[in-house]
Amino acid sequence: MSQSPLLLRRLLRAKDKMDAAPHEAWPVQRLAEVSAVSPAYFAREFKRAFGLPPHRYLLTRRIERASALLRDTDLPVTEIALQTGWTSLGTFGRIFRDITGASPGELRAHERAQPHAGAGIPECVTRHAERPDLNIAVLEKRRRQDGGTL
């Protein structure tokens, strides 16, 4: 059974809000209000429509933006963390490493060491190509890497 076009428009409205301001806090309650549905219904239907829960979708946007800023600017990592919606530098660094496999500093050094083959490619295309795969939770990835223990 597919979702109604009206519901999809409402879900897209919330998704567009997250895309426009990924640095803001987007709890499910706020997203549900944007979509004019209940929080539980919103979370369930968002995952059904887009393949990821709202929180993981927001994480992908934040990590994409942080990666682009690390690659294309000289801003300090702390400033990038704050601009992309993180309130703790430690949490940003830990989750960034869990998702990308490298710390923010390592990613910046790696990107700068390589000649920029994609210098003329628009940022949106690069971000899409480098989008992290968050089909499983970050904690689950970490648990699997540690051999089943946390």
C-alpha positions as CSV (number, residue, x, y, z in Angstrom):
1,M,0.0,0.0,0.0
2,S,1.5,3.4,-1.0
3,Q,1.3,6.6,0.9
4,S,-1.1,9.3,-0.1
5,P,0.1,12.2,-2.1
6,L,-1.1,14.6,0.6
7,L,0.9,12.8,3.3
8,L,4.0,12.7,1.0
9,R,3.7,16.5,0.5
10,R,3.5,16.9,4.3
11,L,6.5,14.7,4.8
12,L,8.4,16.6,2.1
13,R,7.6,19.8,3.8
14,A,9.4,18.6,7.0
15,K,12.3,17.1,4.9
16,D,12.7,20.4,3.1
17,K,12.8,22.3,6.5
18,M,15.6,19.9,7.7
19,D,17.5,20.4,4.4
20,A,17.2,24.2,4.6
21,A,18.4,24.4,8.2
22,P,20.2,21.2,9.3
23,H,22.1,23.1,12.0
24,E,18.8,23.6,13.9
25,A,17.4,21.1,16.4
26,W,14.7,19.0,14.7
27,P,13.0,16.8,17.3
28,V,10.3,14.5,16.0
29,Q,7.7,16.7,17.8
30,R,8.7,19.8,15.8
31,L,8.9,17.9,12.5
32,A,5.4,16.4,13.2
33,E,4.0,19.9,13.8
34,V,5.5,21.0,10.4
35,S,3.8,18.0,8.8
36,A,0.5,18.4,10.8
37,V,0.5,14.8,12.0
38,S,1.2,13.1,15.3
39,P,4.9,12.4,16.2
40,A,4.6,8.6,16.1
41,Y,2.8,8.6,12.8
42,F,5.3,11.1,11.4
43,A,8.4,9.0,12.4
44,R,6.9,5.8,11.0
45,E,5.8,7.3,7.7
46,F,9.0,9.3,7.2
47,K,11.0,6.1,7.5
48,R,8.6,4.4,5.1
49,A,8.8,7.2,2.6
50,F,12.5,8.0,2.7
51,G,14.1,4.8,4.0
52,L,15.7,6.4,7.1
53,P,14.3,7.6,10.4
54,P,14.2,11.5,10.6
55,H,17.2,11.6,13.0
56,R,19.4,9.6,10.7
57,Y,18.4,11.6,7.8
58,L,19.4,14.8,9.6
59,L,22.7,13.2,10.6
60,T,23.5,12.5,6.9
61,R,22.8,16.2,6.1
62,R,25.0,17.4,8.9
63,I,27.9,15.1,8.1
64,E,27.6,16.0,4.4
65,R,27.8,19.7,5.2
66,A,30.6,19.3,7.7
67,S,32.6,17.3,5.1
68,A,32.1,20.0,2.5
69,L,33.2,22.7,4.9
70,L,36.3,20.7,5.9
71,R,37.2,20.1,2.3
72,D,36.4,23.6,0.9
73,T,37.2,26.1,3.8
74,D,39.9,26.8,6.3
75,L,37.4,27.2,9.2
76,P,38.5,25.6,12.4
77,V,36.8,22.2,13.2
78,T,35.1,23.8,16.2
79,E,33.4,26.4,14.0
80,I,32.4,23.7,11.5
81,A,30.9,21.6,14.3
82,L,28.9,24.6,15.6
83,Q,27.7,25.6,12.1
84,T,26.5,22.1,11.3
85,G,24.4,21.9,14.5
86,W,26.6,20.2,17.0
87,T,26.8,21.6,20.5
88,S,29.7,19.4,21.6
89,L,33.0,19.1,19.7
90,G,33.6,15.7,21.3
91,T,30.3,14.3,20.1
92,F,30.8,15.8,16.7
93,G,34.2,14.2,16.3
94,R,33.1,10.8,17.6
95,I,30.0,10.6,15.4
96,F,31.9,12.0,12.4
97,R,34.6,9.3,12.8
98,D,31.9,6.6,13.3
99,I,30.1,7.6,10.1
100,T,33.0,8.5,7.8
101,G,35.8,6.4,9.2
102,A,38.1,9.4,9.7
103,S,38.2,12.2,12.2
104,P,37.4,15.7,10.9
105,G,41.2,16.6,10.9
106,E,42.1,13.4,9.1
107,L,39.5,14.0,6.4
108,R,40.7,17.5,5.9
109,A,44.3,16.4,5.6
110,H,43.4,13.6,3.2
111,E,41.3,15.9,1.0
112,R,44.1,18.5,0.9
113,A,46.8,16.0,0.1
114,Q,45.0,14.9,-3.1
115,P,44.8,17.1,-6.2
116,H,41.2,18.3,-6.6
117,A,40.0,16.4,-9.6
118,G,36.4,17.6,-9.0
119,A,37.2,21.3,-8.6
120,G,34.4,22.2,-11.1
121,I,31.8,19.9,-9.7
122,P,28.9,21.6,-7.8
123,E,28.9,21.0,-4.0
124,C,25.4,19.5,-4.1
125,V,26.7,16.8,-6.5
126,T,29.8,16.1,-4.4
127,R,27.7,15.9,-1.2
128,H,25.3,13.4,-2.8
129,A,28.1,11.2,-4.1
130,E,29.7,11.2,-0.6
131,R,26.5,10.8,1.4
132,P,27.0,8.5,4.3
133,D,25.0,5.3,4.5
134,L,23.1,5.3,7.7
135,N,20.8,2.4,7.1
136,I,22.0,1.0,10.4
137,A,22.4,3.0,13.6
138,V,25.8,4.5,14.4
139,L,25.9,2.6,17.7
140,E,25.2,-0.7,15.9
141,K,28.1,0.0,13.5
142,R,30.4,0.7,16.5
143,R,29.2,-2.5,18.2
144,R,29.9,-4.6,15.1
145,Q,33.4,-3.1,14.7
146,D,34.2,-3.9,18.4
147,G,33.2,-7.5,17.9
148,G,29.8,-7.4,19.4
149,T,30.5,-5.5,22.6
150,L,30.2,-1.8,23.5
